[in-house]
Amino acid sequence: MLKGLIFDVDETLVYYEGYDHREWYEKWIMPALMKHGIKLDYETYRKTVTGELPRSYIERFGIDHVEFWKIVDRVNLEYRRWMADRDKITPFPDVEALGELKKMDLKLAAVSNASQECTEFVLELFNLREYFDVVYGKDYSNLDGVKPSPYLVKKALNALGIKPEEAMMVGDSSHDVLAGKRAGMKVVNITRFGKIEGADYYVRDLWELEKLVKEILGSYSP
């Protein structure tokens, strides 16, 4: 029986107009790191984010990796506030479907590789926080536990009190698909920016997800 859904946040529920990862790093993150005497090229940073290198790899440069990621996250929050002030963060129009999913007595969680503060900020910005029973951003006690690791997803499942087979992961990226699969869940890929191989279901938006969930729940009826 399907009892819950675990959602990715960025690019699944909200969109950042004009966002470019390299530009963001070089214009926002690098200057902040330089103030702390930290020099780290974009390519090395990118590899730690994609999982090609562990986030603790930063220690090789004589930098405490927890403090490093806290600096990055503080700047990321500033960036999000800057973007929000310019109306450059917008929810996808189909986020209203979250209300319909909530009416089905499903437990909902949001899980992001961004910090807790950054994740809560964008959800509260558009009054989306109210739909979720739990919200988890990256955990500083386990920084390598970000997606595609199943750590945060399992953390959400435990908080919701449901088993992996009773929930589905919903997201737009390969990290979401892998994290859900590694947690033992079925995965729904929202194909806003293209199809990710390995998912169990594919939907174009959250309204199609609502339809899919209704079909799944209806299949349990005698």
N, C-alpha and C positions, 0 to 999 in steps of 0.2 A: 504493500500500500504506500502510495506517495504521500509523505507527510510534510516535506519541506523543500525549499529551493534556496540555493546559495548563489548569490550574484557577484560578479565582478562589478566595478563601479565605472572607472574611466573608459570611455569609448563604448561602454555597454549601456550605461544610464545617462551619462553626461558627455558633452563634446567640447573640446578646446579649440576655438577657431584660430587657425594659423600656427598651431603648435608644431615646432620642429625640435626633435630631441637634441640634436647637436647644437643648434643655435641656442636653445635653452641652457644647455650645459656651459657653453662658452661665454654667454652674456650674463648669466645669473650665478651659476655655481662656481666657475673658475675664479672670478674676482673675490668671492667670499672665502674660498679656500686659500687664496694668496694672502689674505689678511691674517690667516693663521699659519703662514709660512709653508703651506702645502701646495706642491705642484704635481698635478696629475693630468696626463693627457686624456683627451676624450675617448680614444680607442680603448684604453685600459679600463676607464670607467664603464664604457658600454659593455665590455665583456663581463664585468661584475654584475651588471643589471640583467643581462641575458642569461646568466648562469654558466657561461663558458668558464668563468673564474668565480671562486667563492667570494662573498662580500668581505670576508676576513682577509683576502689577498692584500688589501690595503696595508696591512701590518708590515709587509715587506718594504714599504717606503718609510718605515719608522713612525707610522701614524696609528694611533689607537682607533681601531675600526668602528667601535661604537660611537666614539666622539665624531668621527668622520661622517657617519651617516646621520647623526643628529644635526650637524652643520648643514648637510644637504637638505634635510627635511625642513629645517627652519627657513632656509631660503625658498624651498618649494612652496611653503605656506605663504610667504611674502609674494611669490610669483602668482599664486592662485588668487590672492586678494587683489593684486594688481590687475589680473585678467578679469576678475569679477567686476571691479570698478568700471571697466571699459566694456562690460556686457559681452565679453569674449568667451565666457563659459555659458553654455546653454544645455538644458536637459533635452533629450530627444522627445519629440511630441508624444511618443507612445508610452512614456513612463506612467501615464495615467492607468495603464493596465496593472500596475502594482496594486492599486486599490481593489481591482477585481480579483486578483490572485489572493489578496488578503481575505476577502470575503469567503473564500473556499476553505477557510480554516487551516490554511497552510502556514507553517512557520517559515519566516523569511530571514535570511542573513545576508550581509554584505561583507565581502572580503577583498582587500586591496593590498597591493605591494607598496602603496604610498603609506605615509605615517598615519597613525590614528587621528591626529589633529587635521591633517590634510583631507583625509577621508570624511571625517565628521563635518568639516567645513563645507565641502561641496554638497553633501547630502542635506545639510541644514539650510544651505543657500536656496534650495528649491523645495523645501519642506518634504523631502523624501525620507528623512531619518525616521519619521513616525511609522513608516511601513515595516521597518526592520526590528526584529526581536533582539538581534545582536549585530554589532558592527566591529570588524577587526581590521586594523592596519598592521603594518609590519611590527614584529615583536623584537625589541632590542635585546632580549635575552636569547634570541635565536634568529639572528639576521639572515642566516642561510636558509631559514624556513619559509622564505617568501616563495610564491608560485614561480616555477613549476613544482616546487616541493609541495607535498600535500599537508604540510604542518598546519597552516592557517585554516585550511578547509576542515581538517579533522578537529581543530580547536573549535570551529563554529558548530560542527556536528555535535560535539560533546556539550557545548553550551545550550544547544537546542534540545538535547536529549533524544536525538534520533540516530538511527543506524545509517551507514552509507547507502544501503540498498533502499532506504526509505526517502532518499533525497536526490535531487539533480543539481548539477553545477551548471550555471548559465554564464557564458562569457563570449568575448569576441576574439580572443587570442589563443595562440598555441599554448601559452603558459596556463591559461584557464583549462584547456582541454586536458593537458598533462596532469595538472594538479587534481582535477576531478577524477580522472582515471586512476591515478596513483592512490587516491583516497578510497577507491572501490565504488565510485558512483557512476551513474549514467550522466552523460554530458550533452548539453544543448548549446550548439554554436549559433550565435546571432551573426548573420552574414552581412552586417552593415558595410564592412570593408573587405569582404571576400570570404571564401569558404576555407575552413581549417580542417585538414584531414584528421580522422580519428574520432570525431564526435559521433554520438549515437543518433542525434536529431539535429536538423537544421531549420532555422526559422529566420525570416527576414527582419522581424521586429517583435516587440513584446506583446502585441496583439495576437500575432501568430503563436507566440508562446502560450498565451492564455487559452487559445483554441486547442493547442496540443495537450495542455494540462487537463482541460475538460475531457478530452478524449481518453486520456490515461485514467483519470478518475472514474469515468463512465465505464471503462472496461472492467472495473472491479464489481460493478453492480450485478446482482444475480439475474 
